[in-house]
Amino acid sequence: MRRLTGTRRVGHGGTLDPFATGVLPLFLGGATRLVEYHLGDRKGYRATVCFGASSTTDDLDGELTPVDGPQLSATAVEADLATFRGEIRQRPPAFSAIQVGGRRAYAMARGGAPAELGERAVTIHALELVAWNSDDPGRPVAIIDVECSAGTYVRALARDVGAALGSGAYLGALVRTASGPFRLEDAIAVDVLRAAAAEGAAAISALLLPADAGLEAMPSVHLEPGEIAEAAMGRFVRPLAGLRGLPPDEPVRLLDAAGRIVGVGVPDGRRIAPTKMLPSAVAGVTGAADDRVAAGRDRAELRDSASGDGVPVDA
């Protein structure tokens, strides 16, 4: 992405497992300052769950061990899925990026000393059986749609669903269909992005969304040019527009007269403390000359990667 866009700073809205595909929101330049407001977004997935075996990694990349369990039916699987809806306790996979004592869990597992990972609360907002294939009765396959909280491991969900049925299960394929408000059908394929890069900056810019795309639910307030200058220098501001309707102690978007985001601040009932200011706002105060970077930094690129997540970019 850095090479394609000519932008040094690139962030993302949530990693994907190496074998997974789908939506990966990407944030360019100054828009990386807004990534934290997307990390708690709900995620949507379409998952292929393979029954009749367990995996050391809870997915198809691990060592598989057959499990001699009961013959399953779609009805039994649907009943089992119902028990996983809502808030559940989930133990992350041993092969995960969680840090334990400064080391990644997957590195410890590869070294033969897997970490003891404790259970944690996650929420399964929706869980539906989409398709069922039992052509091989000993290795049936289910396609499920999942809507879950950030931090949920669909690999672990597949593992636990299989364990509850006594048959074992692992994740055979995974597509992220949504990351917060960003949907797979709106994502931009990686090949499209590469083609745009070959055409030039204008073609890439046409694919980008405003830096605050996906944050429309966050309250906003318009600032006067002088107020933006004050906020850019880290000073409290008392907007001429007032604070009516703005929740105290919660982030609000700071917008210029044209409705473009220039930063984020937190009101205390009397004034707003700027907490994140985008480079374009700072450039307006300091006279920074790099308009290309400033403009780029005020944009977020969502990528629909059939193998990743983004404005989506589709890989």
N, C-alpha and C positions, 0 to 999 in steps of 0.2 A: 504494500500500500504506500509506503514512503516513496518508493521508486516511481510508482505509477502517478502519484499525485504531486510529487515534489514537496511534500509536507513532512517535516521532521517528526512532529508530535502526532501520534495516532493512538487512540484508545479504543476499547471495545466494551460492549455492554454485557459481557458474560461469556465465559469459555464454553467450548463444546468438546466432547470426547473426540479423540482422533478419528474414529470410524464414523462419527455422526455427520450429518449434513443439515442444512437449513438456514434459518435467519440468524445473522450476526450483525447487530448494530455497530457501526464504526464511527468514531468521532475524530475529526481532523483539527489540528491546530488548537486554537483557544477553546474550541468546543469540548476538548478533553476535560476542561474544568467543570463540565456539567455531568460527567459520567456518573458521579456518585448518586445523582438523583434518579438514575435508571437501574442501579444494582439490585434494588428490591422489587423490580417489576416481576409480575407473574410470567410464567413461561408456558408455552403450549408445545406438545410433542405428539407425533404419531410413532408408535413403537411396535416392533415385531418381537413378540415373546415366544421363545422356543421351549417347549416343555419336554420332560423326559431325561434331562441331564442338568448337572450343575457345572459352573465354570469357576476357575480360580480367580478370574477377574470380573465375574458376573456378566460377561459379554462373550461374543464369539471369538475374541482374540485370546482368551485364556485356555487352559487345559481343561477339556471336557471330561466329566465322569458320568456315565449313564446312571440313572436312578430308576429302579424297578418299582414304579408307583402304580396307583389305580388307573384304570382307563378313564380318560376325561371326556367331558361333553361341554358344549357351549353353555348349557344351562348351569353346570357346576362352576364354570369359570366366571360367569356373570354374577352368580351368588357370592363367589369369593371376592370379586372386585368390589362389591358393595361394602365389604368390611374394611376396605382401605380408603374410603372416601372420608373427607374431613381431616381433622388434625390427627396425625399418627406419630409414633416414635420410629425413627429409622436409623439404622447403623450404616454409615457410609462404607463403600467398598474399600477393601484393603489397598487396592490399586487406585488411589485417588490423589488429588493435588493438595489435600489437607496437610498442613504443617504440624509436625509433632516434635517438640524439642528442637525446632529450627531445621528439621529435615522433612522432605516431602514423604508422605505415606507410601507412594508408589516406589520411591527409591529404597525405602526400608524393606518393602515386600520383595523387590527384585534382589535385594541382598540376602534374602532368606530369613529375615527377622521382621515379619510384619508387625505393624503397630497395633496396639489395642485401642481401637476407636470406639468411643462411647456413642450411645444413641442420642439423637437430638430430635426436637420437634419440627415437623414439616407439615404443610397442609396440602392435601389433594382436593382441589376445588371441584374437579370433574374427572370422571374415569369411566370410559365407555368401551365396550367390546364392539369393534367395527366389523371384523371378519374372523371366521374360524375355519381352519383346515385340518381335518383329521384323516387325510388319505393314508398317512402312516400312523396307525393308532398308538404306536409306542413313542412317536415324536410329533405330536400335534403342534400346530402353530396358531397363535392368536395375534390379530392386529388390534391395538388399543389406542384410543385417543386420551391424552392426559393433559389436564390443566393444573398447574401446581405452583407452589410458592418458590421463590428463589432459594437455592440451596438444596433442592430436592434432587436426589440421584435416581433417575429412571432405571438404571442398572440395578440398584438396590431394590427398587419396587418390583421389578421382574423377578429377582431372586426370592423376595419375600412372598410374592403371590404363588410362586411354584412351591415353596416350602410349606405354605399353608394348605396346599392341595396334596401334599405328600408325593409330588412327582418331580420336584426340582424344576428349575427354569433359569434361562439366561436371556440376555438381550441380543437379538440377532441383527437388528437394524434400528436406527433412530434418526428421525427428521424433526428438527425444531420448526414448528409451524408458526410460532409467535413468540416475540420477546416484548412484553408490555404491549404497547399499541402498534408495534411494527409487525406486519403480517408477511408470510411467505409469498403470497400472491403479489405483493407490492415490491418485493426485493429485486435488486439489480444483479443480474448474473455477472460473474467475474469476467467472462469473455466480453460482455458489453462494456464493462469498465475498462478493460484493456484496449478495446477498440476506441473508446472515447479518449483515452490517454494518448493514443497515436494521433488523434485529430488535434489535440491541444487543450489548453487550460479551459477555454470557453466550453468545450464539449463536456469536460468533467464537471465544471461548475453547474451545468444544466441538470446534472443528475443529483446534485446535493440538495438536502433539505436545510431549512433554517436551524441554527444551533439549538433552539428550544423546541424542536419537533418532538412530540411525545410528552411534552410537559404542559400541555394546554390546561390540564386540571389544576395546575399550580396557580394561585392567585397572582395578579400582576398590578403594577402601578406605573403610570407614565411619569418620567422625569423631564424637567426642563434642562436645556444644555448646561446651564450653570450647576444644576444639581448633579448631573452626570459627572461633571468635572470634579465636584467635591467627593462624590462616591469613588471615583477613580483614584483619588489620593487617600482613600481609606477613611474619610471623614463621615460622620453621621449626617444624614440628610432629613429635612422635614419637607416632603414633597408639597408643592403648591396644589397638586391634585388632592391632597389629603390622604388620610389613612382609613377612611370609612370602609368597612367591609373586609379589611385585611386582618387575618387572625394573628394575634400576638405570638411571638416566639416560634413562628413557623416560617419557612422560606417563602419568599415571593419573588416573582420575576420583575426585574427592573427594565423598563422599555423606553426607547427614545420616542420622539414625536411621530416617527413613521411606524411604530409598533415593533421595531427590531429589538431583540434582547441585547442588553449591554452588560447585564450582570444579575446577580441574585443577592438579596438582602433579607434581614430578619427584623421586623418591626417590634417595638416594645410598647406600642400604644401611643407614643409621642413622636417617635422618629424611627428611622431605619438605619440599621448597621449594615453596611455592605460587607458581604462575606466572599463573594466571587465576582470579579470584574473581568470581562473579556478584553482581549488585546485591543479591539477596535475602540473601546471606551478609553483605554489608557493612551492609545495613539492620538486620540483627539485632544488630549491634555498635553502630551509631551511633544507632539509634532513629529512622531515617528514616521519615517518616510516609506516604510515597506508596506504600501497599500495592498500588494498582492497577498502577503502573509496575513495582514489584518483581515482582509476580506475572507480569505480561506479559513481563518481561525474562527470566524463567526458562523461557520457552517458545520453541520454534522452530516456525515455520510452514512446512510443505512444501507447495509449490504444484504442482498438476499442470496446467500451462498448455499447452494444445494449441499454444501458441505460445511457451511459455517453459519454465523448469524450476522446480520447486518441491516442499510436502508432498505433498503435491504439489498445484499449482493448474492448472486446464486452461483455457487462454484460447481 
